[in-house]
Amino acid sequence: MTLAVRVPEELSARVPVEQRGPGLERDAVRMLVSRGADVAHHTFRELPLLLRAGDLLVVNTSATLAAAVDGWAGQARVVVHFSTRGDDGRWAVELREPDGRGTTRARAGGPAGTEVRLPGGVGLVLEEPLSGRGERLWWARVSGPGVPGLLREYGRPIRYAYTERDQPLSVHQTVFALPSADGTGSAEMPSAARPFTARLVTELVSRGVRFAPVTLHTGVASAEAHEPPYPERFAVPEASARLIEATRAGGGRVVAVGTTAVRAVESAVGADGVRACAGWTDLVVTPERGVRVVDGLLTGLHEPQASHLLMLEAVAGRVAVERGYEAALQGRYLWHEFGDVHLVLP
């Protein structure tokens, strides 16, 4: 699926909503609501009025890492984006060039053997591309102190050019984020959950809406090429698998908070329903494959990338996606991780 959509630069959310005026909190963003071809305009604080007792929200508990670190490759300054920790201890990384404005631009990947000097006595060596699809991401062997400590001490959240300034890591954490025991997490925030506040979660629970935590550690997105997602580490706990199955049996709706939650849950579906599992998923949800568990989706407004659109179409159908994008542009909704959100319901 392709959409000829160009998002005007002024619709990029440059700062989080709580920094746009006094008294605003995260849940002050706008929310477009799609039911088939019908769209309606709400604020996120109205979410409890749009869900009903017995519905289930599947949320991603992955914490966001301060995944960008300055370094040197020979005499050249680089910024290393740490994406994913492999089972063998290596890290998938992307090397980018500083652009002089506080953000970065793409640089040629590799070659194998490239050495990068990082703060705190840490070094890394590029070994091989992550996949045969391209040379943006590389597996790198890291020497010296561990990567989690490096990121805590010297890292900062990955920032893209449409944002106004660097933000503290706390701004990039959702209310559901839990630090992992091994220091891994998401290179970029699972941003669909960002508008939730503790108060809103409490109101939802009081109205009979339940939550099922899952984990999917997101890697570094392809800001320029819009590549399909790479394999990512995920986990669906036993209790969450049971909650999802009980919701389906009881006639409730399973609403995924973010495309990461869709990918995790749909990767855990077997012949006997959703099962507890953990590992790596390379699932790309398409309309041809469809969704087997998820009924609805809460997602941010992002550039119309192929993989994102395919997942939206699998959940909502083509007409709903086209009408939703059209309404978001006409309504001057704000886009990207600090922007407004889109709720798709059956």
Phi, psi and chi 1 to 4 in degrees:
 res  aa     phi    psi   chi1   chi2   chi3   chi4
   1 MET       -  136.0  177.9 -177.8 -175.1      -
   2 THR  -129.7  146.5   58.1      -      -      -
   3 LEU  -126.9  131.4  -77.8  178.6      -      -
   4 ALA   -83.3   75.6      -      -      -      -
   5 VAL  -117.9  128.4  172.8      -      -      -
   6 ARG  -118.9  120.7 -171.6 -171.1   69.6   82.3
   7 VAL   -87.6  117.3 -179.7      -      -      -
   8 PRO   -57.9  143.7  -21.6   32.1      -      -
   9 GLU   -57.2  -34.0 -173.0  176.1  -21.1      -
  10 GLU   -71.7  -10.2   66.3  -91.6   19.7      -
  11 LEU   -92.3    1.7  -65.7 -173.4      -      -
  12 SER   -77.2  128.2  -67.0      -      -      -
  13 ALA   -73.1  112.0      -      -      -      -
  14 ARG   -86.9  -26.1  -63.7  176.6   58.1   78.3
  15 VAL  -138.7  160.1  -64.3      -      -      -
  16 PRO   -62.7  154.8  -19.7   31.3      -      -
  17 VAL   -59.2  -35.1   62.8      -      -      -
  18 GLU   -69.6  -11.4   63.7  -89.5   22.5      -
  19 GLN  -100.2    6.3  -63.3  176.9   16.1      -
  20 ARG   -94.5   -7.9  -65.0  178.6 -153.0  147.6
  21 GLY   177.7  160.4      -      -      -      -
  22 PRO   -66.2  142.7   22.8  -32.4      -      -
  23 GLY    80.5    0.8      -      -      -      -
  24 LEU   -86.5  141.7  -64.1  177.3      -      -
  25 GLU  -119.6  176.6  -64.4 -175.0   42.1      -
  26 ARG   -57.2  -32.1  -69.1 -175.8  176.1 -152.6
  27 ASP   -82.3   11.2   57.9    7.2      -      -
  28 ALA   -85.7    0.2      -      -      -      -
  29 VAL   -68.5  159.5  -63.7      -      -      -
  30 ARG   -82.0  157.8  -60.8  168.6   69.4 -163.7
  31 MET  -137.9  117.6 -179.2  169.5   63.6      -
  32 LEU   -83.9  132.2 -176.6   74.2      -      -
  33 VAL  -117.4  123.3  179.0      -      -      -
  34 SER  -111.9  131.4  -68.1      -      -      -
  35 ARG  -129.2   96.8  -67.5 -177.2  176.6   88.8
  36 GLY    63.4 -131.8      -      -      -      -
  37 ALA   -83.0   -6.2      -      -      -      -
  38 ASP   -86.9  134.3  -64.1  -32.1      -      -
  39 VAL  -125.9  150.5  -64.0      -      -      -
  40 ALA  -141.6  157.0      -      -      -      -
  41 HIS  -112.0  129.2  -57.4  -80.4      -      -
  42 HIS  -140.3  174.7  -65.5  -91.8      -      -
  43 THR  -103.3  159.7   65.4      -      -      -
  44 PHE   -64.2  -28.1 -170.0   73.8      -      -
  45 ARG   -62.1  -16.7  -72.5  175.8 -179.9  160.8
  46 GLU   -85.9    1.3  -64.2  174.7  -79.3      -
  47 LEU   -52.2  -43.0 -179.9   64.3      -      -
  48 PRO   -58.5  -25.3  -26.5   36.9      -      -
  49 LEU   -79.5  -16.2  -55.8  177.2      -      -
  50 LEU   -99.6  -13.5  -62.3  166.7      -      -
  51 LEU  -104.9  168.4  -59.8  178.0      -      -
  52 ARG  -135.4  161.1   53.0 -174.5 -175.5 -122.2
  53 ALA   -54.9  133.9      -      -      -      -
  54 GLY    98.7  -14.7      -      -      -      -
  55 ASP   -72.2  156.6  -75.2  -15.2      -      -
  56 LEU  -129.7  126.9 -179.0   70.4      -      -
  57 LEU   -99.9  122.5  -68.6  171.4      -      -
  58 VAL   -94.6  120.0 -178.5      -      -      -
  59 VAL  -120.7  146.8  -62.9      -      -      -
  60 ASN   -93.5  123.1 -173.9    0.3      -      -
  61 THR   -93.7    7.5   62.2      -      -      -
  62 SER   -64.6  131.5 -180.0      -      -      -
  63 ALA   -84.5  147.3      -      -      -      -
  64 THR   -82.6  135.2  -50.9      -      -      -
  65 LEU   -91.5  153.0  -59.5  174.8      -      -
  66 ALA   -81.8   77.4      -      -      -      -
  67 ALA   -89.2   -2.2      -      -      -      -
  68 ALA  -104.4  127.4      -      -      -      -
  69 VAL  -134.6  135.1 -178.3      -      -      -
  70 ASP   -76.2  144.4  -65.9  -39.0      -      -
  71 GLY  -156.5 -173.9      -      -      -      -
  72 TRP  -131.9  130.0  -67.8   85.9      -      -
  73 ALA  -112.1  100.0      -      -      -      -
  74 GLY    65.6 -125.1      -      -      -      -
  75 GLN   -94.8    1.5  -60.0  -58.1  -51.1      -
  76 ALA   -96.5  134.3      -      -      -      -
  77 ARG   -74.6  137.2  -73.3 -174.9   58.6 -152.0
  78 VAL  -136.0  162.7  -64.4      -      -      -
  79 VAL  -119.0  124.4  178.2      -      -      -
  80 VAL   -95.4  123.9  179.7      -      -      -
  81 HIS  -100.2  112.3  -72.8  176.4      -      -
  82 PHE   -81.3  122.4  -75.8   85.1      -      -
  83 SER  -101.6  -58.2 -177.6      -      -      -
  84 THR  -148.6  137.6  -54.8      -      -      -
  85 ARG   -90.3  126.8 -177.9 -176.1 -179.0  -84.4
  86 GLY   -83.4  165.4      -      -      -      -
  87 ASP   -64.9  -22.6  -67.9  -26.2      -      -
  88 ASP   -93.0    9.0   58.8    0.9      -      -
  89 GLY    91.8  -13.2      -      -      -      -
  90 ARG   -73.6  164.1  -64.6 -173.8  -60.7  174.0
  91 TRP  -120.8  138.6  -80.6   78.3      -      -
  92 ALA   -80.2  127.1      -      -      -      -
  93 VAL  -132.4  157.6  -58.8      -      -      -
  94 GLU  -121.6  129.0  179.5 -174.8   20.3      -
  95 LEU   -95.8  129.2  -92.8   57.6      -      -
  96 ARG  -129.8  165.3  -66.0  178.3   68.4   86.7
  97 GLU  -101.9  136.9  -65.7  178.8   -7.8      -
  98 PRO   -65.1  142.1   17.6  -24.9      -      -
  99 ASP  -102.5    4.8   63.7    1.6      -      -
 100 GLY    82.5   -3.3      -      -      -      -
 101 ARG  -118.4   16.2  -59.4 -170.7  -60.2  -87.8
 102 GLY    91.8   -4.5      -      -      -      -
 103 THR  -120.3 -161.9   52.9      -      -      -
 104 THR  -136.8  167.3   60.9      -      -      -
 105 ARG  -132.1  162.6   54.6  177.1  169.6 -105.3
 106 ALA   -65.5  150.8      -      -      -      -
 107 ARG  -133.9  162.7   74.4 -175.4  -74.0  -80.8
 108 ALA   -62.1  136.7      -      -      -      -
 109 GLY   -75.8  153.7      -      -      -      -
 110 GLY    73.0 -156.9      -      -      -      -
 111 PRO   -79.7  173.1   32.8  -36.8      -      -
 112 ALA   -55.8  139.5      -      -      -      -
 113 GLY    95.0   -9.5      -      -      -      -
 114 THR   -58.9  129.7  -63.1      -      -      -
 115 GLU  -105.6  138.5  -61.6 -178.3    6.5      -
 116 VAL  -125.3  129.7 -180.0      -      -      -
 117 ARG   -94.8  129.2  -56.0 -172.5  -53.1  -80.1
 118 LEU  -120.7  164.1  -62.8  169.2      -      -
 119 PRO   -63.4  162.9  -17.3   28.8      -      -
 120 GLY    70.2   21.7      -      -      -      -
 121 GLY    76.0   18.0      -      -      -      -
 122 VAL   -95.1  137.8  176.0      -      -      -
 123 GLY  -131.0  157.5      -      -      -      -
 124 LEU  -140.2  153.4   64.2   80.6      -      -
 125 VAL  -127.9  125.8  178.4      -      -      -
 126 LEU   -71.4  131.4  -59.5 -174.4      -      -
 127 GLU  -109.2  -48.3  -67.5 -168.6  -14.9      -
 128 GLU  -161.6  152.4   59.5 -177.7  -27.3      -
 129 PRO   -60.8  149.7  -21.8   33.3      -      -
 130 LEU   -63.1  -34.7 -174.4   63.0      -      -
 131 SER  -152.4  174.1   84.0      -      -      -
 132 GLY   -80.4    1.0      -      -      -      -
 133 ARG   -77.7  -17.8  -66.4 -152.5  -56.2 -101.0
 134 GLY   169.8 -178.9      -      -      -      -
 135 GLU  -119.7   29.7  -64.1 -167.7   -7.7      -
 136 ARG   -73.6  -48.6 -177.6  176.9   65.2   90.4
 137 LEU  -103.2  137.3  -69.4  171.7      -      -
 138 TRP  -128.3  144.6  -76.4   69.5      -      -
 139 TRP   -75.7  131.2  -75.5  117.1      -      -
 140 ALA  -128.5  141.5      -      -      -      -
 141 ARG   -93.4  126.5 -174.0   73.9   60.0 -178.2
 142 VAL  -106.1  132.9 -178.7      -      -      -
 143 SER  -114.0  161.0   60.9      -      -      -
 144 GLY    87.3 -160.9      -      -      -      -
 145 PRO   -55.4  158.7  -23.1   32.6      -      -
 146 GLY   -68.7  158.2      -      -      -      -
 147 VAL   -63.9  -44.1  171.2      -      -      -
 148 PRO   -55.1  -42.6  -28.5   37.4      -      -
 149 GLY   -65.6  -39.3      -      -      -      -
 150 LEU   -59.1  -46.2  170.2   76.4      -      -
 151 LEU   -66.9  -39.2  -59.1 -174.1      -      -
 152 ARG   -63.5  -38.7  -75.9 -166.7  -60.5  -90.0
 153 GLU   -84.6  -41.3 -176.5   71.3   21.1      -
 154 TYR  -122.7   -8.2  -59.6  103.2      -      -
 155 GLY   -83.1  165.3      -      -      -      -
 156 ARG  -144.0  157.6   62.1 -174.8  178.8  -83.4
 157 PRO   -62.3  144.5  -22.2   33.2      -      -
 158 ILE   -61.8  133.7  -70.0  172.8      -      -
 159 ARG  -127.7  140.1  177.2 -173.1  158.0 -153.4
 160 TYR  -109.3  162.8  -69.3  110.0      -      -
 161 ALA   -64.4  -23.2      -      -      -      -
 162 TYR   -76.1  -11.5   50.1   77.0      -      -
 163 THR   -87.4  158.4   56.6      -      -      -
 164 GLU   -82.9  -36.0 -174.1  172.9  -71.8      -
 165 ARG  -161.9  166.7   57.1 -178.5  176.1  -91.1
 166 ASP   -62.7  146.8  -75.3  -21.4      -      -
 167 GLN  -122.1  150.5  -63.3  -75.8  -11.2      -
 168 PRO   -59.6  155.3  -15.8   26.6      -      -
 169 LEU   -58.9  -32.7 -176.0   58.8      -      -
 170 SER   -59.4  -30.1   59.6      -      -      -
 171 VAL   -67.3  -26.1  168.8      -      -      -
 172 HIS   -95.2    4.3  -67.2  -97.8      -      -
 173 GLN   -98.0  140.9  -57.8  -67.5    8.8      -
 174 THR   -90.2  166.4   73.9      -      -      -
 175 VAL   -66.0  -16.8   71.7      -      -      -
 176 PHE   -94.6   -3.5  -54.8  110.4      -      -
 177 ALA   -67.4  133.4      -      -      -      -
 178 LEU  -127.3  129.2  -65.5  171.7      -      -
 179 PRO   -65.9  141.4   21.8  -29.9      -      -
 180 SER   -90.4  154.6   60.3      -      -      -
 181 ALA   -63.0  -32.1      -      -      -      -
 182 ASP   -95.7    8.0   61.5    0.3      -      -
 183 GLY    80.0    4.9      -      -      -      -
 184 THR   -84.0  169.0   55.1      -      -      -
 185 GLY   179.6 -154.4      -      -      -      -
 186 SER   -99.7  134.4  -73.0      -      -      -
 187 ALA   -67.8  -28.0      -      -      -      -
 188 GLU  -134.3  145.9  -61.2  176.8    4.4      -
 189 MET   -59.0  134.3  171.9  177.1   52.7      -
 190 PRO   -69.9   81.8  -15.3   29.9      -      -
 191 SER   -74.8  -16.7   56.8      -      -      -
 192 ALA   -61.4  -27.2      -      -      -      -
 193 ALA   -87.5   -2.9      -      -      -      -
 194 ARG   -60.5  -36.1 -169.4 -178.7 -171.0  -81.1
 195 PRO   -68.9  -14.4  -22.3   35.2      -      -
 196 PHE   -67.4  138.2  -76.0   90.1      -      -
 197 THR  -119.5  163.8   61.8      -      -      -
 198 ALA   -59.4  -38.1      -      -      -      -
 199 ARG   -63.4  -43.4  179.2 -170.8   62.3 -164.4
 200 LEU   -67.3  -40.1 -168.3   69.7      -      -
 201 VAL   -60.2  -42.8  170.1      -      -      -
 202 THR   -61.5  -42.0  -58.7      -      -      -
 203 GLU   -64.6  -41.4 -177.1  177.8   -8.2      -
 204 LEU   -62.0  -45.8  -73.6  162.1      -      -
 205 VAL   -61.4  -40.9  171.0      -      -      -
 206 SER   -65.4  -23.1   72.3      -      -      -
 207 ARG   -92.3    3.5  -71.2  172.6  173.3  -93.5
 208 GLY    93.5    9.4      -      -      -      -
 209 VAL   -84.1  134.6  176.0      -      -      -
 210 ARG  -108.2  164.1  -65.0  175.8  -67.6 -178.6
 211 PHE  -125.0  137.1  -70.2   81.4      -      -
 212 ALA  -121.6  109.0      -      -      -      -
 213 PRO   -78.9  136.6   26.3  -31.9      -      -
 214 VAL  -131.7  171.8  -61.2      -      -      -
 215 THR  -131.6  131.7  -58.1      -      -      -
 216 LEU  -144.1  117.3 -173.1  137.2      -      -
 217 HIS   -84.4  111.4  -63.8  -42.9      -      -
 218 THR   -79.1  141.1   65.2      -      -      -
 219 GLY   -89.7 -176.2      -      -      -      -
 220 VAL   -71.4  126.1  175.6      -      -      -
 221 ALA   -71.4  159.7      -      -      -      -
 222 SER   -91.7   96.9  170.6      -      -      -
 223 ALA   -68.6  -29.2      -      -      -      -
 224 GLU  -101.2  -44.7  -71.8   83.8   19.3      -
 225 ALA   -94.5  -15.3      -      -      -      -
 226 HIS    53.6   53.1  -59.1  -38.2      -      -
 227 GLU   -71.6  158.4  -58.4  157.7   -8.9      -
 228 PRO   -61.7  156.5  -17.3   28.7      -      -
 229 PRO   -64.3  144.3   19.3  -29.6      -      -
 230 TYR   -84.2  168.4  -74.1   90.2      -      -
 231 PRO   -57.0  139.7  -27.0   36.0      -      -
 232 GLU  -134.1  151.3  -66.9  169.8  -40.8      -
 233 ARG   -81.2  135.3 -167.6 -170.9  -58.8  -89.9
 234 PHE  -144.2  165.3   82.2  105.3      -      -
 235 ALA  -152.4  134.7      -      -      -      -
 236 VAL  -119.1  108.8  175.5      -      -      -
 237 PRO   -68.1  160.1  -12.1   25.4      -      -
 238 GLU   -58.1  -45.3  177.2   68.8   33.6      -
 239 ALA   -62.0  -38.4      -      -      -      -
 240 SER   -70.5  -39.5  -66.6      -      -      -
 241 ALA   -60.0  -41.9      -      -      -      -
 242 ARG   -66.5  -39.5  -68.8 -176.6  178.4 -178.4
 243 LEU   -62.2  -42.5  -99.3  176.7      -      -
 244 ILE   -62.4  -46.0  -67.1  167.2      -      -
 245 GLU   -65.8  -37.9  -74.4  -59.9  -61.4      -
 246 ALA   -67.1  -37.6      -      -      -      -
 247 THR   -63.6  -45.1  -60.1      -      -      -
 248 ARG   -63.2  -41.7  -62.5  173.8   70.1 -156.7
 249 ALA   -67.8  -30.3      -      -      -      -
 250 GLY   -91.4    3.1      -      -      -      -
 251 GLY    85.4    8.6      -      -      -      -
 252 GLY   -80.7  170.4      -      -      -      -
 253 ARG  -103.6  135.5  -63.2  173.9  -65.5 -176.8
 254 VAL   -95.6  111.2  176.9      -      -      -
 255 VAL  -113.1  117.8  179.2      -      -      -
 256 ALA   -83.7  134.4      -      -      -      -
 257 VAL   -94.9   93.5  177.8      -      -      -
 258 GLY    98.2  152.7      -      -      -      -
 259 THR   -66.0  -25.5   56.3      -      -      -
 260 THR   -65.0  -38.5   59.9      -      -      -
 261 ALA   -67.4  -37.7      -      -      -      -
 262 VAL   -59.8  -48.3  176.6      -      -      -
 263 ARG   -61.8  -40.7 -161.4  179.2 -164.3 -157.8
 264 ALA   -65.9  -50.5      -      -      -      -
 265 VAL   -65.7  -45.2  168.5      -      -      -
 266 GLU   -67.8  -22.2  -66.8  -69.9  -33.0      -
 267 SER   -76.6  -14.1  -63.1      -      -      -
 268 ALA  -101.1    9.2      -      -      -      -
 269 VAL   -87.3  127.2  178.7      -      -      -
 270 GLY  -122.3 -169.8      -      -      -      -
 271 ALA   -63.3  -26.1      -      -      -      -
 272 ASP  -104.2   21.3   53.5  -10.4      -      -
 273 GLY   101.0 -161.3      -      -      -      -
 274 VAL   -77.6  132.9  179.2      -      -      -
 275 ARG  -126.6  154.0   64.1 -164.3 -173.0  -72.6
 276 ALA   -66.5  133.7      -      -      -      -
 277 CYS  -162.9  162.6   61.0      -      -      -
 278 ALA  -151.0  151.0      -      -      -      -
 279 GLY   152.1 -139.9      -      -      -      -
 280 TRP  -114.8  141.8  -67.2   83.8      -      -
 281 THR  -123.5  134.8  177.6      -      -      -
 282 ASP  -113.4   18.4   59.2    0.8      -      -
 283 LEU   -64.9  131.2  175.9   66.1      -      -
 284 VAL  -116.3  114.6  177.3      -      -      -
 285 VAL   -79.8  123.1  177.4      -      -      -
 286 THR  -126.3  163.7   64.5      -      -      -
 287 PRO   -60.5  -33.5  -24.0   33.2      -      -
 288 GLU   -65.4  -41.9  -68.9   72.7   28.2      -
 289 ARG   -75.3  -39.5 -175.0 -121.4 -176.5 -134.4
 290 GLY    75.7  178.6      -      -      -      -
 291 VAL  -111.6  142.7  -74.0      -      -      -
 292 ARG  -108.3  -14.6  -59.0  169.4 -172.6  173.2
 293 VAL  -127.9  -42.2  173.6      -      -      -
 294 VAL   -75.6  130.0  171.2      -      -      -
 295 ASP   -98.0  -33.2  -59.1  -55.5      -      -
 296 GLY  -142.4  170.0      -      -      -      -
 297 LEU  -148.3  132.3  171.3   63.6      -      -
 298 LEU  -104.7  123.0  176.7   72.0      -      -
 299 THR  -141.7  157.8 -177.9      -      -      -
 300 GLY   -77.2  174.6      -      -      -      -
 301 LEU   -99.5  114.1  -66.1  166.8      -      -
 302 HIS  -126.6  163.9  -58.7  -73.2      -      -
 303 GLU   -52.7  144.1  -62.5  -76.4   -1.3      -
 304 PRO   -72.2   73.6   25.5  -33.3      -      -
 305 GLN   -77.6  152.5  -57.2  171.2   19.6      -
 306 ALA   -58.6  -51.0      -      -      -      -
 307 SER   -66.5  -37.7   60.6      -      -      -
 308 HIS   -66.0  -44.5 -175.9   77.6      -      -
 309 LEU   -63.9  -40.5  -75.7  174.0      -      -
 310 LEU   -62.1  -41.0  -70.8  172.5      -      -
 311 MET   -66.8  -43.0 -177.9  179.8  -71.6      -
 312 LEU   -59.5  -43.1  -81.3  175.4      -      -
 313 GLU   -65.6  -36.1 -173.3 -179.6  -12.1      -
 314 ALA   -63.1  -35.7      -      -      -      -
 315 VAL   -83.1  -44.6  174.9      -      -      -
 316 ALA  -108.6  -22.8      -      -      -      -
 317 GLY    95.8  154.5      -      -      -      -
 318 ARG   -61.7  -43.9  178.8 -176.5  -67.8  -96.9
 319 VAL   -61.2  -43.3  171.8      -      -      -
 320 ALA   -63.1  -40.0      -      -      -      -
 321 VAL   -66.1  -48.0  175.0      -      -      -
 322 GLU   -62.1  -44.1  -68.1  176.0  -17.4      -
 323 ARG   -66.9  -37.7 -178.6   70.2 -174.9   97.2
 324 GLY   -64.8  -46.0      -      -      -      -
 325 TYR   -63.1  -40.8  -91.3   76.8      -      -
 326 GLU   -61.6  -45.1  176.8 -174.9  -47.5      -
 327 ALA   -67.9  -36.5      -      -      -      -
 328 ALA   -64.9  -40.2      -      -      -      -
 329 LEU   -70.7  -43.1  -71.9  170.8      -      -
 330 GLN   -64.3  -35.9  -71.3  179.0  -12.2      -
 331 GLY   -83.8    2.1      -      -      -      -
 332 ARG    58.9   41.2  -50.7  -71.0  -69.5  174.0
 333 TYR   -68.8  153.3  -82.4   66.7      -      -
 334 LEU   -93.6  145.2  -66.2 -179.4      -      -
 335 TRP  -112.3  168.4  -63.4   60.7      -      -
 336 HIS    79.7 -172.1  -56.2  -58.7      -      -
 337 GLU   -66.3  -22.7   66.3  -93.1   28.9      -
 338 PHE  -102.0   13.4  -63.3  139.4      -      -
 339 GLY   -97.6 -158.1      -      -      -      -
 340 ASP   -83.1  178.0  -61.9  -43.5      -      -
 341 VAL  -130.7  166.4  -67.5      -      -      -
 342 HIS  -130.5  120.5 -176.3 -167.2      -      -
 343 LEU  -105.0  121.1  176.1   63.8      -      -
 344 VAL  -106.8  119.8  176.2      -      -      -
 345 LEU  -120.5  151.8  -68.0  174.2      -      -
 346 PRO   -72.4      -   24.2  -32.1      -      -
